[in-house]
Amino acid sequence: MTESAFPARDAAAKQRLHGEYKVPGGKLVVVDLDVVDGALANVSVSGDFFLEPDEALADINRALTGLPETTPAKDLAAAVTAALPAGAVLFGFSADAVAVTVRRALAKATSWGDHDWNIIAPTVLPTEINVALDEVLTEAVGAGERTPTLRFWDWQEPSVVIGSFQSVQNEVDPDGVAKHGINVVRRISGGGAMFMEAGNCITYSLYLPQTLVDGLSFADSYPFLDAWVMAALEKLGINAFYIPLNDIATDQGKIGGAAQKRLANGGMLHHVTMSYDIDADKMVEVLRIGKEKLSDKGTRSAKKRVDPLRRQTGLARMAIIEAMIEVFSQRYGATPSQLAGHELAAAEELVASKFGTEEWLHRVP
């Protein structure tokens, strides 16, 4: 009997799609499905999660079957939630996780392994150039001109980098800035101010396509994108965790914070600064850290909020960075890269027209 004797069955077999998603800190969700006339068909959700009652799995499959293949993640999750019986318990996964997995099966969302990753090792550059490169490289990844990239910062001049929406006068003390010769720069991502002296921080930026976080909530995208660095810190004997929304901490205190920016062309920036050997006395002279900001942090002292990695590990800063690079490379098959001449030139142009101007710095007075 020839292959053409079963054209319908062969066509269905070729259309069978498969997606997987490991919930950060949770379980693996797997989805197999077909697409028939633009709609989801023969949907089968599986995994090592826990679900009660058993019949709820069939309810999830039925809820997804028949939905258009263009259905966005939030609507897929809503359909799953609406179909669950009263009192259903999902442990190790969620309706959102199922939605992410469906989108991956449809190639609407991507996983780490779908991309070729580059790593740019620390390169000493002026702080304004580092900030400008975040915009240049995020745009390049969104435009498909650069593969997704992890870049470690380095710099010489003492700096404060404030968030895109922060007020200069509310965040920075001009007397402290003048006393310590601090360079104040505004970045494109939100979040709080970063006090950065040469060698006292570990700062990195991830440039990625937004498809990697498709279906994830804004809050969930933070720990998802930093799972590799948590693994690296664990390897060094540090049990780090996220305090929503964007603080990274250990049981001994805060060690860092993250910020993000999503561009219209599909590129995304995820930026993290971790304190290595911060001068806390100088930091509180330079930054205005008010009582309201500390009101939900469980401490009255700004100095106690940031606990340096040097004290917790006893390791040199570069040794910690090398451990991070090793884990990222092993997990995602990343390869070394360098900044291209045209990327640096574009960053220099942005410094002249944007990041080095008083208009940009004081866009929020």
TORLO-474935 format. One line per 5 residues: their letters; for each residue x, z, y of C-alpha. Coordinates in Angstrom, 2 decimals. Layout:
<atoms>
A> X Z Y | ...
</atoms>
This chain:
<atoms>
MTESA> 0.00 0.00 0.00 | 1.47 -1.01 3.35 | 1.92 1.19 6.44 | -0.64 -0.91 8.31 | -3.35 0.23 5.89
FPARD> -3.62 3.48 7.86 | -3.31 2.39 11.50 | -5.49 5.19 12.89 | -3.63 7.89 10.97 | -0.24 6.45 11.94
AAAKQ> -1.23 6.31 15.61 | -2.35 9.94 15.52 | 0.89 11.00 13.85 | 2.92 9.30 16.56 | 0.91 11.05 19.27
RLHGE> 1.31 14.57 17.82 | 2.97 16.67 20.48 | 4.83 19.96 20.16 | 5.67 22.64 22.73 | 7.34 26.05 22.57
YKVPG> 7.65 28.89 25.08 | 9.41 32.24 24.60 | 7.72 34.80 26.83 | 10.42 36.81 28.69 | 10.47 40.17 26.94
GKLVV> 7.68 38.97 24.66 | 6.96 36.62 21.79 | 7.21 32.91 20.95 | 4.17 30.73 21.59 | 3.93 27.32 19.88
VDLDV> 1.37 24.58 20.52 | 0.84 21.39 18.52 | -1.71 18.89 19.76 | -2.77 15.27 20.01 | -3.89 13.33 23.06
VDGAL> -6.90 11.10 22.38 | -8.35 9.00 25.21 | -6.61 11.18 27.78 | -7.91 14.48 26.39 | -6.41 17.26 24.28
ANVSV> -7.36 17.04 20.60 | -6.59 18.91 17.37 | -5.05 21.78 19.34 | -3.23 24.37 17.23 | -1.75 27.48 18.87
SGDFF> 0.64 29.59 16.78 | 3.52 32.03 17.16 | 4.87 35.47 16.33 | 2.57 37.20 18.82 | -0.22 39.67 18.04
LEPDE> -3.89 38.89 18.62 | -7.07 40.79 17.93 | -9.57 39.83 16.63 | -8.25 37.12 14.32 | -11.12 34.83 15.28
ALADI> -9.84 34.69 18.88 | -7.19 32.18 17.83 | -9.87 29.66 16.93 | -11.59 30.41 20.25 | -8.35 29.56 22.10
NRALT> -7.96 26.28 20.21 | -11.57 25.30 20.91 | -11.23 26.18 24.60 | -8.30 23.80 25.00 | -9.71 20.96 22.92
GLPET> -11.30 18.28 25.04 | -9.64 19.24 28.32 | -8.03 16.36 30.24 | -4.29 16.06 29.64 | -3.83 16.30 33.42
TPAKD> -5.37 19.79 33.57 | -3.09 22.06 35.65 | -1.67 25.22 34.12 | -3.90 27.59 36.05 | -7.02 25.83 34.75
LAAAV> -5.71 25.81 31.18 | -5.13 29.56 31.43 | -8.58 30.08 32.94 | -10.20 28.16 30.06 | -8.38 30.33 27.51
TAALP> -9.34 33.54 29.29 | -12.99 32.51 29.54 | -13.14 31.76 25.81 | -11.74 35.10 24.63 | -14.27 37.52 23.18
AGAVL> -14.88 40.81 24.95 | -12.22 43.34 24.04 | -9.72 40.76 22.79 | -6.14 42.02 22.80 | -3.17 39.69 23.40
FGFSA> 0.16 41.40 22.74 | 3.46 39.66 23.42 | 1.81 36.67 25.09 | -0.97 35.76 27.53 | -3.34 32.99 28.54
DAVAV> -0.72 31.90 31.07 | 1.89 31.66 28.29 | -0.42 29.41 26.29 | -0.89 27.22 29.36 | 2.87 26.90 29.87
TVRRA> 3.29 25.90 26.22 | 0.57 23.27 26.43 | 2.18 21.81 29.54 | 5.52 21.69 27.74 | 3.95 19.88 24.80
LAKAT> 2.57 17.33 27.26 | 5.99 17.02 28.98 | 4.38 18.18 32.23 | 6.62 21.26 32.12 | 10.22 21.47 30.97
SWGDH> 12.40 24.04 29.25 | 16.04 24.94 29.88 | 17.10 22.73 27.00 | 15.44 19.66 28.51 | 18.10 19.52 31.24
DWNII> 21.84 18.98 31.48 | 23.21 21.91 33.50 | 26.27 22.11 35.72 | 28.17 25.18 36.95 | 30.12 25.30 40.20
APTVL> 32.62 28.17 40.16 | 33.18 30.30 43.28 | 34.57 28.25 46.16 | 35.54 29.90 49.45 | 33.44 28.36 52.22
PTEIN> 32.07 29.52 55.60 | 28.78 31.37 55.20 | 26.92 28.70 57.22 | 28.16 26.05 54.77 | 27.04 28.14 51.79
VALDE> 23.57 28.44 53.32 | 23.42 24.75 54.18 | 24.50 23.78 50.66 | 21.45 25.57 49.31 | 19.26 23.06 51.15
VLTEA> 21.46 20.05 50.35 | 21.72 20.74 46.62 | 18.07 21.73 46.20 | 17.05 18.45 47.85 | 19.48 16.56 45.60
VGAGE> 18.07 18.07 42.40 | 14.51 17.37 43.53 | 15.46 13.75 44.26 | 17.20 13.35 40.90 | 20.58 12.84 42.59
RTPTL> 22.19 15.91 40.95 | 21.57 17.58 37.61 | 20.26 21.17 37.76 | 23.12 23.40 38.83 | 24.26 27.02 38.99
RFWDW> 26.59 27.63 41.95 | 28.51 30.81 42.70 | 29.25 31.51 46.36 | 32.47 32.73 47.91 | 33.35 33.40 51.57
QEPSV> 35.82 35.25 53.80 | 34.08 36.33 57.01 | 31.79 39.43 56.93 | 28.22 38.21 57.22 | 24.58 39.09 57.25
VIGSF> 22.29 36.44 55.79 | 18.68 37.06 56.79 | 15.58 35.71 55.09 | 13.74 32.68 56.43 | 10.88 34.73 57.89
QSVQN> 12.74 37.83 59.10 | 13.04 38.85 62.74 | 16.63 38.96 63.98 | 15.99 41.85 66.35 | 14.15 43.87 63.72
EVDPD> 16.71 43.37 60.95 | 20.10 43.37 62.65 | 21.69 46.00 64.90 | 23.60 44.14 67.65 | 25.98 47.06 68.25
GVAKH> 26.93 47.18 64.56 | 27.32 43.41 64.46 | 29.67 43.47 67.45 | 31.62 46.49 66.21 | 32.34 44.98 62.79
GINVV> 32.57 41.29 63.75 | 29.61 40.24 61.60 | 28.48 36.61 61.35 | 24.65 36.43 61.27 | 23.07 33.43 59.52
RRISG> 19.48 32.56 58.52 | 18.80 30.96 55.10 | 15.89 28.75 53.92 | 14.54 31.19 51.33 | 12.42 34.24 52.04
GGAMF> 13.26 37.81 51.14 | 15.42 40.40 52.84 | 18.74 40.57 54.63 | 22.02 40.48 52.70 | 25.12 42.31 53.95
MEAGN> 28.08 40.35 52.60 | 31.77 41.11 53.02 | 34.38 39.10 51.14 | 34.61 40.41 47.61 | 31.80 42.94 47.91
CITYS> 28.97 40.85 46.44 | 28.24 38.45 43.61 | 26.04 35.69 44.94 | 24.73 32.66 43.09 | 22.17 29.91 43.58
LYLPQ> 20.22 28.01 40.95 | 19.07 24.51 41.88 | 16.37 23.34 39.49 | 13.30 21.13 39.14 | 10.02 22.96 39.60
TLVDG> 8.91 21.67 36.19 | 11.04 24.45 34.68 | 8.66 27.08 36.08 | 5.47 25.04 35.72 | 2.64 27.36 34.72
LSFAD> 4.54 30.54 35.57 | 3.25 32.77 38.34 | 5.51 33.22 41.35 | 6.28 36.76 40.19 | 7.02 35.76 36.58
SYPFL> 9.39 33.01 37.65 | 11.91 35.55 38.96 | 12.75 37.35 35.68 | 12.38 34.06 33.79 | 15.11 32.39 35.84
DAWVM> 17.39 35.42 35.62 | 17.05 36.21 31.90 | 20.55 34.82 31.33 | 22.13 37.13 33.91 | 20.35 40.14 32.41
AALEK> 21.92 39.16 29.09 | 25.33 38.89 30.73 | 24.99 42.33 32.30 | 23.84 43.78 28.99 | 26.97 42.33 27.40
LGINA> 28.94 44.31 29.98 | 27.09 47.50 29.14 | 24.54 47.40 31.97 | 20.82 47.62 31.22 | 19.36 45.73 34.20
FYIPL> 15.69 45.02 34.88 | 13.39 43.60 37.55 | 11.35 45.74 39.92 | 8.63 43.39 41.20 | 8.79 41.27 43.14
NDIAT> 12.45 40.53 43.54 | 14.67 43.61 43.15 | 17.19 43.83 40.31 | 18.04 47.39 39.29 | 19.49 49.70 36.67
DQGKI> 18.59 53.31 35.98 | 21.31 54.20 38.51 | 19.84 52.24 41.41 | 19.25 48.82 42.91 | 22.04 46.31 42.30
GGAAQ> 20.60 43.17 43.88 | 17.74 41.01 45.01 | 16.46 37.46 44.57 | 14.79 34.89 46.81 | 13.27 31.45 46.27
KRLAN> 12.34 28.26 48.09 | 10.33 25.34 46.69 | 10.67 21.94 48.35 | 8.09 19.18 48.62 | 10.22 16.77 46.54
GGMLH> 10.05 19.02 43.46 | 13.38 20.78 43.90 | 13.60 24.56 43.80 | 16.15 27.14 44.92 | 16.52 30.52 43.20
HVTMS> 19.06 32.67 44.99 | 20.47 36.08 43.97 | 22.90 38.50 45.62 | 24.20 41.49 43.67 | 26.26 44.26 45.19
YDIDA> 29.72 44.70 43.70 | 31.58 47.09 46.00 | 29.47 47.40 49.14 | 30.50 49.52 52.12 | 27.23 51.42 52.48
DKMVE> 28.25 53.19 55.69 | 29.01 49.87 57.38 | 25.84 48.30 55.96 | 23.55 50.87 57.61 | 25.35 50.36 60.92
VLRIG> 24.76 46.61 60.75 | 21.25 46.45 59.27 | 18.12 48.13 60.59 | 16.70 49.59 57.38 | 13.56 51.42 58.41
KEKLS> 11.47 54.12 56.78 | 8.63 51.71 56.00 | 10.91 49.47 53.92 | 12.04 52.50 51.93 | 8.57 54.05 51.62
DKGTR> 7.89 52.69 48.11 | 11.47 52.83 46.81 | 11.59 56.50 45.86 | 14.52 57.34 48.16 | 15.02 58.30 51.78
SAKKR> 18.54 56.94 52.01 | 19.39 53.25 52.30 | 22.85 54.06 50.97 | 21.36 55.23 47.69 | 19.33 52.03 47.24
VDPLR> 22.27 49.76 46.44 | 24.50 50.82 43.55 | 27.66 48.73 43.17 | 28.51 46.92 39.96 | 32.15 47.94 40.31
RQTGL> 31.31 51.60 39.74 | 28.96 50.83 36.86 | 31.32 48.50 34.99 | 34.84 49.35 36.11 | 35.52 45.60 36.00
ARMAI> 36.99 43.24 38.56 | 34.43 41.10 40.41 | 35.77 37.89 38.92 | 35.54 39.33 35.40 | 31.82 39.91 35.91
IEAMI> 31.35 36.38 37.27 | 33.26 34.95 34.31 | 30.98 36.84 31.92 | 27.95 35.38 33.71 | 29.37 31.86 33.51
EVFSQ> 30.12 32.31 29.80 | 26.59 33.45 28.95 | 24.97 30.69 31.03 | 27.20 28.07 29.43 | 26.52 29.28 25.90
RYGAT> 22.76 29.50 26.42 | 22.18 26.20 28.18 | 25.19 24.04 27.31 | 26.29 23.95 30.95 | 29.45 22.14 31.97
PSQLA> 31.79 22.69 34.95 | 31.17 20.70 38.13 | 32.43 20.53 41.69 | 30.92 19.94 45.07 | 31.02 16.26 45.95
GHELA> 32.49 15.12 49.23 | 29.17 13.75 50.45 | 27.45 17.05 49.63 | 29.94 19.00 51.74 | 29.62 16.45 54.52
AAEEL> 25.82 16.77 54.44 | 26.15 20.55 54.62 | 28.46 20.31 57.63 | 25.94 18.08 59.38 | 23.18 20.61 58.67
VASKF> 25.30 23.41 60.12 | 25.71 21.41 63.31 | 22.03 20.50 63.58 | 20.36 23.56 62.07 | 22.10 26.51 60.45
GTEEW> 24.73 26.97 63.14 | 22.27 26.78 66.04 | 20.70 29.60 68.04 | 17.33 27.85 67.72 | 17.36 28.22 63.92
LHRVP> 18.82 31.72 63.90 | 16.22 33.00 66.38 | 13.25 30.95 65.15 | 11.72 34.34 64.40 | 12.96 36.44 67.38
</atoms>
